[in-house]
Amino acid sequence: MSQSPFNFGSASGSPGGERDPFAQQPESQVPDPFGSPAPPPGSGGEGAPAPMPFQNRSASQGPGDEATAAHPFQAADGFDTQPDGVFAAPGGGSLTLSRPPVFLLFIALVIAVAAAIVAGVFGQPVLAIVCWVLAGPVAIGVLAFFVMRDNAARSVGVYSSPGWVRPLHIVTSIVCFVAVIVPALRIAFWVGRL
């Protein structure tokens, strides 16, 4: 007789080796869901105190973890967290304070203002084309470089930005837009007279 794949052995000694899953178990065999958990294997039996869940146990440390036991404030990523919340890089150095590259905003602003004034005052078409190139690709390129360097500064260490940098960024963007329009109008008037 072949054995059934659903035959998991005899738990209660019933004939045929099959166990009735709906049979009542005696109360002594039913586990108490609200009772104390069984001690883990190797913990010393019933009388031994259960280990605390967040207790630093040296038995659970692997090889190379002796440094972690000696320095309890060292994180796994290698940075030390001092008790007062100051972070220090491995090797004893501290994190540097990064700031936005504001000088790039001033460069873009000066280029845009100069291009708009020169294009507005002088009506020569060649000068208007040069001013358009300065106000457009050059000044807006410097503004884009500011954004790129500012994002890089935000992602490294601790970032500190004065409150006037964002309004200056917005003003510089608007001035660059106007500085592109002024030479473009001069060029359009020149082409219209041809």
C-alpha positions as CSV (number, residue, x, y, z in Angstrom):
1,M,0.0,0.0,0.0
2,S,1.4,3.4,-1.0
3,Q,1.7,6.0,1.6
4,S,-0.5,9.2,1.2
5,P,1.4,12.5,0.7
6,F,-1.0,14.0,3.2
7,N,0.0,11.6,6.0
8,F,2.1,13.6,8.5
9,G,2.5,10.9,11.0
10,S,0.6,9.9,14.1
11,A,0.4,12.5,16.8
12,S,-2.3,10.9,18.9
13,G,-1.8,7.3,18.0
14,S,-4.9,7.1,15.9
15,P,-5.2,4.1,13.5
16,G,-3.7,4.5,10.1
17,G,-1.3,7.1,11.4
18,E,-3.6,10.0,10.6
19,R,-4.3,12.8,12.9
20,D,-7.7,14.5,13.2
21,P,-7.1,18.2,13.0
22,F,-10.5,19.0,14.5
23,A,-10.1,16.8,17.5
24,Q,-10.1,18.5,20.9
25,Q,-6.8,18.5,22.7
26,P,-6.6,18.0,26.4
27,E,-6.2,21.3,28.3
28,S,-2.7,20.3,29.5
29,Q,-1.4,20.3,25.9
30,V,-3.1,23.6,24.8
31,P,-0.5,26.4,25.0
32,D,-1.5,29.5,26.9
33,P,-1.3,32.5,24.4
34,F,-1.0,35.0,27.3
35,G,1.5,33.0,29.4
36,S,5.2,33.6,29.7
37,P,7.2,32.6,26.7
38,A,9.4,29.5,26.8
39,P,13.0,30.3,27.5
40,P,15.2,30.2,24.5
41,P,17.5,27.1,24.1
42,G,20.7,27.5,26.0
43,S,19.5,30.3,28.3
44,G,19.9,28.3,31.5
45,G,16.4,26.9,31.9
46,E,13.4,28.1,33.7
47,G,15.0,29.9,36.6
48,A,17.4,32.0,34.6
49,P,16.4,35.6,33.9
50,A,15.4,36.4,30.4
51,P,17.8,38.7,28.6
52,M,16.7,42.3,28.0
53,P,15.8,43.0,24.4
54,F,18.2,46.0,23.9
55,Q,20.9,44.8,26.3
56,N,24.4,45.0,24.9
57,R,25.4,41.4,25.1
58,S,29.0,40.5,24.4
59,A,28.0,37.0,23.4
60,S,26.1,38.2,20.4
61,Q,29.0,40.3,19.1
62,G,30.8,38.9,16.2
63,P,34.5,39.2,15.4
64,G,35.7,42.8,15.0
65,D,33.0,44.2,17.3
66,E,35.3,44.8,20.2
67,A,35.7,48.4,19.0
68,T,32.0,48.9,19.2
69,A,31.9,47.6,22.8
70,A,34.8,49.9,23.7
71,H,33.1,52.9,22.0
72,P,29.4,52.8,22.7
73,F,28.6,56.0,20.8
74,Q,30.2,54.9,17.5
75,A,27.6,54.1,14.9
76,A,27.9,51.3,12.3
77,D,28.7,53.7,9.5
78,G,31.9,54.8,11.2
79,F,30.8,58.2,12.4
80,D,30.8,58.9,16.1
81,T,27.8,60.4,17.8
82,Q,28.8,62.1,21.0
83,P,26.4,62.2,23.9
84,D,25.7,65.9,23.2
85,G,24.6,65.2,19.6
86,V,27.8,66.5,17.8
87,F,28.9,64.3,15.0
88,A,32.5,63.6,14.3
89,A,34.1,61.9,11.3
90,P,36.3,58.8,11.7
91,G,39.8,59.8,12.7
92,G,38.7,62.6,15.0
93,G,37.9,65.3,12.4
94,S,34.6,67.2,12.6
95,L,32.0,67.9,9.9
96,T,32.4,71.1,8.0
97,L,29.8,73.8,7.6
98,S,29.0,74.3,3.9
99,R,27.4,77.5,2.5
100,P,25.9,78.4,-0.8
101,P,28.3,79.8,-3.5
102,V,26.8,83.3,-3.4
103,F,29.5,84.8,-5.5
104,L,28.1,83.0,-8.5
105,L,24.8,84.8,-8.0
106,F,26.6,88.1,-7.9
107,I,28.5,87.2,-11.1
108,A,25.3,86.2,-12.9
109,L,23.5,89.4,-11.7
110,V,26.4,91.7,-12.8
111,I,26.6,90.1,-16.2
112,A,22.8,90.3,-16.8
113,V,22.5,93.9,-15.6
114,A,25.5,95.0,-17.7
115,A,24.1,93.2,-20.8
116,A,20.6,94.8,-20.4
117,I,22.1,98.3,-19.9
118,V,24.4,98.1,-22.8
119,A,21.7,96.7,-25.1
120,G,19.2,99.3,-24.0
121,V,21.5,102.3,-24.3
122,F,23.3,101.4,-27.6
123,G,21.1,100.3,-30.5
124,Q,23.7,98.6,-32.6
125,P,22.7,95.2,-33.8
126,V,26.1,93.5,-33.3
127,L,26.3,94.8,-29.8
128,A,22.7,93.6,-29.1
129,I,23.7,90.1,-30.3
130,V,26.7,90.1,-28.0
131,C,24.6,91.3,-25.1
132,W,22.0,88.6,-25.8
133,V,24.7,86.0,-25.7
134,L,26.0,87.4,-22.4
135,A,22.6,87.7,-20.8
136,G,21.3,84.4,-22.1
137,P,23.7,81.5,-22.2
138,V,26.4,83.1,-20.1
139,A,24.4,84.6,-17.2
140,I,21.9,81.8,-17.1
141,G,24.7,79.3,-17.3
142,V,26.3,80.9,-14.3
143,L,23.0,80.8,-12.5
144,A,22.6,77.1,-13.4
145,F,26.1,76.5,-12.1
146,F,25.1,78.2,-8.8
147,V,22.2,75.8,-8.5
148,M,24.4,72.8,-9.1
149,R,27.0,73.9,-6.6
150,D,24.4,74.9,-4.0
151,N,22.8,71.4,-4.3
152,A,26.2,69.8,-3.8
153,A,26.8,72.0,-0.7
154,R,23.4,71.0,0.7
155,S,24.2,67.3,0.4
156,V,27.6,67.5,2.3
157,G,27.9,68.0,6.0
158,V,25.9,70.7,7.7
159,Y,24.4,73.4,5.4
160,S,23.8,77.0,6.5
161,S,22.3,79.6,4.2
162,P,21.6,83.2,5.0
163,G,18.0,84.3,4.6
164,W,18.7,86.7,1.7
165,V,20.1,84.1,-0.6
166,R,16.8,82.8,-1.9
167,P,15.4,86.2,-2.7
168,L,18.7,87.1,-4.4
169,H,18.3,83.9,-6.5
170,I,14.8,84.9,-7.5
171,V,15.8,88.5,-8.3
172,T,18.8,87.3,-10.3
173,S,16.6,84.9,-12.3
174,I,14.2,87.7,-13.1
175,V,17.0,90.1,-14.1
176,C,18.5,87.4,-16.4
177,F,15.1,87.0,-18.0
178,V,14.7,90.8,-18.6
179,A,18.3,91.0,-19.8
180,V,17.6,88.4,-22.4
181,I,14.4,90.3,-23.6
182,V,16.0,93.7,-24.0
183,P,18.7,92.7,-26.5
184,A,16.2,90.4,-28.2
185,L,13.9,93.3,-28.8
186,R,16.8,95.4,-30.2
187,I,17.6,92.5,-32.5
188,A,14.0,92.2,-33.6
189,F,13.7,95.9,-34.3
190,W,16.9,95.8,-36.4
191,V,15.6,92.8,-38.4
192,G,12.2,94.5,-38.8
193,R,13.9,97.5,-40.5
194,L,15.8,95.4,-43.0
